[in-house]
Amino acid sequence: MSKTRNTPQAKHSHHSSRIVLVGSLTRKLPTGFVACRNADIRACVKDAPRRVLFISHRRSSTDQLLTAGLQRQPGNRIRELLTLEPPRPESVPSLSGIFERVVGASGGYSWLPLVELMTVVTNKDAADRFIAGAADSFSQTVALVRGNRMTVVVPFSFFHESGNGMRPDFQKLSITDYGLTVAFGDYEASADGILYEFDPAYRHKLNKHRQEHEQTFGACLRRLRLQRRLTRNDFAPLTANTIARIERVEVARPHGKTLEIIAQTLGVSADEIESF
């Protein structure tokens, strides 16, 4: 069903693939995805198993999904629909009757770039990353959609002013670094820092990991950073994501300029960090 190939093997992938990307697309898709051109939407929906995620990046494609979905047998709902462009408001109730879950049904979401989003939703740690967010000035909250399409609601007050005086601009929300960073203008917050505070299961998992690696450079860095009351945003020009990855032991022990910046920010020599 892809635009560049229409073989029996490609057609079979509609049944075996968990994710269907809808629209006229020519880019090479990652493993686990299948492309469905607008002209083929009716067949894609008709043949789709229940446990499948449709991703629609245009409102026109979502309208065609709705029309095609009305031809399915009553009660034969599809698991999920992700709409990168919000659908017509009046179509949402009908879409909710065809799909068990519709994510992005309202406006105001900022999405991870499509190429990065496709990588995140198929990643084994999808639940530990964000793919979208929406800020609500009335309730003073940010709704963050994880890679598994579950939502975490975080109050504005969680995002404290950084040590260098930088404040979040909630009108400039973006998701970057393959879902590992939430940015509000130039202010950055790490996904793991947010989930640590608002997801007990994630906190338990991370604490267990930290106990297993408590003698690493990353564990010492985190302990010393917290003692100094510093956030991960306080190590500029290093990003919050870089500090998070070091603390999670996802990268080798830093050296050179990176190590120098970390030591200067902490107010210790580079050799002292691992003594904490």
C-alpha positions in Angstrom: 0.0 0.0 0.0 3.0 2.3 0.0 3.4 4.9 -2.7 6.5 3.3 -4.2 5.5 -0.4 -3.9 2.3 -2.3 -4.3 3.3 -5.9 -3.9 1.5 -8.7 -2.0 4.2 -8.4 0.7 3.5 -4.7 1.1 -0.3 -5.4 1.2 0.2 -8.0 3.9 2.1 -5.4 6.0 -1.3 -3.7 6.7 -2.2 -6.7 8.8 1.1 -7.2 10.5 2.1 -3.6 11.1 1.1 -1.9 14.3 1.2 1.7 12.9 -0.3 3.1 9.7 0.9 6.6 8.5 -1.9 8.2 6.4 -1.3 10.6 3.6 0.6 10.9 0.3 4.1 10.2 1.6 7.3 9.3 -0.2 9.8 9.1 2.7 11.2 5.8 3.7 9.4 4.6 6.8 11.0 3.0 9.8 10.3 -0.7 10.7 6.9 -1.2 12.1 5.2 1.5 9.9 3.2 1.2 6.7 2.2 4.1 4.5 -1.3 4.5 3.3 -2.0 6.9 0.5 -5.1 9.0 0.6 -6.4 7.1 -2.4 -6.1 3.8 -0.4 -7.6 4.9 2.9 -10.8 3.0 2.4 -8.9 -0.3 1.9 -6.5 0.5 4.8 -9.3 1.0 7.2 -11.4 -2.0 6.0 -8.5 -4.4 6.4 -7.1 -2.9 9.6 -7.0 -5.1 12.8 -8.3 -3.6 16.0 -4.9 -3.3 17.6 -3.4 -0.7 15.3 -2.4 3.0 15.5 -3.3 5.3 12.7 -1.3 8.6 12.4 -3.0 11.3 10.3 -0.9 14.4 9.6 -3.6 16.3 7.6 -7.2 17.1 8.5 -8.3 16.0 5.0 -6.8 12.6 5.7 -8.7 12.4 9.0 -12.0 13.2 7.2 -11.3 10.3 4.8 -10.5 8.0 7.7 -13.9 8.9 9.3 -15.7 8.2 6.1 -13.9 4.9 5.6 -14.4 3.9 9.3 -18.2 4.2 8.9 -18.1 1.2 6.6 -16.7 -1.1 9.3 -19.0 -3.3 11.2 -20.6 -1.7 14.3 -18.6 -2.3 17.4 -15.5 -3.2 15.4 -13.5 -0.2 16.7 -9.8 0.5 15.9 -7.5 1.0 18.9 -6.0 4.5 18.3 -5.9 7.6 16.1 -3.2 10.2 16.4 -4.0 13.5 14.5 -1.1 15.9 14.0 -3.5 18.5 12.6 -6.6 18.8 14.7 -9.8 17.4 13.1 -13.0 19.3 12.5 -14.5 19.8 16.0 -17.9 18.5 14.8 -16.2 15.3 13.6 -14.6 14.3 16.9 -17.7 12.5 18.4 -17.9 10.3 15.3 -14.2 9.6 15.3 -14.5 8.6 19.0 -17.1 6.0 17.9 -14.7 4.5 15.4 -11.4 4.8 17.4 -11.1 3.8 21.0 -8.7 6.6 21.6 -8.2 9.8 19.6 -5.1 11.9 20.5 -4.8 15.4 19.3 -8.5 15.9 18.8 -8.3 19.5 20.0 -6.0 22.4 18.9 -3.1 23.8 20.8 -0.7 20.8 20.6 3.0 21.2 19.8 4.2 18.0 18.2 7.6 16.4 18.0 8.8 16.6 14.3 7.3 13.7 12.4 10.5 11.9 11.7 11.4 11.9 15.4 7.9 11.0 16.4 8.0 7.9 14.2 11.2 6.8 15.9 9.8 7.5 19.4 6.5 5.6 19.1 8.3 2.4 18.0 11.0 2.7 20.6 11.1 0.3 23.6 11.2 3.3 25.9 8.4 5.2 24.2 6.6 5.7 27.6 9.7 7.6 28.8 9.6 10.2 26.1 7.1 12.9 25.0 5.7 13.4 21.5 3.4 16.4 22.1 2.4 19.0 24.6 -0.2 21.7 25.1 0.0 24.6 27.6 -3.2 26.0 29.2 -2.8 29.4 30.8 -6.2 29.3 32.4 -5.5 26.2 34.5 -1.7 26.9 34.6 -0.9 23.4 33.4 0.9 21.7 30.6 -0.5 18.4 29.2 2.4 16.2 27.9 1.7 13.2 25.7 4.1 10.3 26.1 5.2 8.0 23.3 2.7 5.4 24.5 0.0 8.1 24.0 -0.7 8.5 27.7 -0.9 12.0 29.1 0.8 13.6 32.1 -0.5 16.9 33.4 2.2 19.2 35.0 1.5 22.5 36.7 3.4 25.6 35.6 4.8 25.9 39.1 6.9 22.8 38.6 9.2 24.6 36.1 11.2 26.7 38.5 13.4 29.6 37.4 16.9 28.2 36.6 20.0 29.2 38.5 21.0 31.6 35.8 17.6 33.4 36.0 16.0 31.9 33.0 12.2 31.5 33.2 10.0 29.3 31.0 7.9 31.0 28.3 4.8 28.8 28.3 3.6 30.4 25.0 6.6 28.9 23.2 6.3 25.2 24.0 8.2 22.6 21.9 9.2 19.0 22.2 12.8 18.3 21.1 15.7 15.7 21.3 13.5 12.8 20.2 11.1 13.4 23.1 13.7 13.8 25.8 13.4 17.5 26.3 10.5 19.9 26.8 11.4 23.5 25.9 9.6 26.7 26.8 11.5 29.1 24.6 15.1 28.9 25.7 14.2 27.2 29.0 14.6 23.4 28.9 13.3 20.6 31.1 14.2 16.9 30.8 11.5 14.3 30.3 13.0 12.1 33.0 12.9 14.9 35.5 9.2 15.5 34.8 8.3 11.8 34.9 10.3 11.3 38.1 8.0 13.7 39.9 4.7 12.7 38.3 4.8 9.0 37.6 5.4 6.8 40.6 6.1 3.7 38.4 8.8 5.6 36.5 10.3 6.9 39.7 10.6 3.3 41.1 12.2 2.1 37.9 14.7 5.0 37.8 15.6 4.6 41.5 16.3 0.9 40.9 18.5 1.8 38.0 20.3 4.4 40.0 21.0 2.0 42.9 22.6 -0.4 40.4 24.8 2.3 39.1 25.3 4.5 42.2 29.1 4.5 41.9 29.1 5.9 38.4 30.1 9.4 37.4 26.5 10.1 36.5 25.2 9.1 39.9 27.8 11.3 41.6 27.0 14.2 39.3 23.3 14.0 40.2 24.0 13.9 44.0 26.3 16.8 43.8 24.0 18.8 41.5 21.1 18.4 44.0 23.3 19.3 46.9 24.2 22.5 45.1 20.5 23.1 44.3 21.2 23.3 40.6 18.9 22.2 37.8 20.0 20.6 34.6 19.4 23.9 32.8 22.2 25.5 34.8 25.1 23.9 32.9 25.0 26.1 29.8 26.2 25.8 27.1 25.5 22.1 27.8 21.8 21.2 27.4 19.6 19.8 30.0 19.3 16.7 27.9 23.1 16.2 27.9 23.2 16.4 31.7 20.3 14.0 31.9 22.0 11.4 29.7 25.2 11.6 31.7 23.2 11.1 34.9 21.4 8.2 33.5 24.7 6.6 32.4 23.6 6.6 28.8 26.9 8.1 27.7 30.5 7.5 28.7 32.2 9.6 31.4 32.5 13.1 30.0 35.9 14.6 29.3 37.5 17.7 27.9 35.4 20.9 27.6 32.2 19.1 28.8 33.9 17.9 32.0 35.4 21.4 32.5 32.0 23.1 32.2 30.4 20.6 34.7 33.1 21.0 37.3 33.1 24.8 37.1 29.3 24.9 37.5 29.5 22.6 40.5 32.4 24.6 42.0 34.7 21.6 42.4 37.6 20.2 40.5 36.9 17.5 37.9 38.7 14.9 40.0 36.5 15.6 43.0 33.1 14.9 41.4 33.3 11.1 41.8 34.0 11.5 45.5 30.5 12.6 46.2 
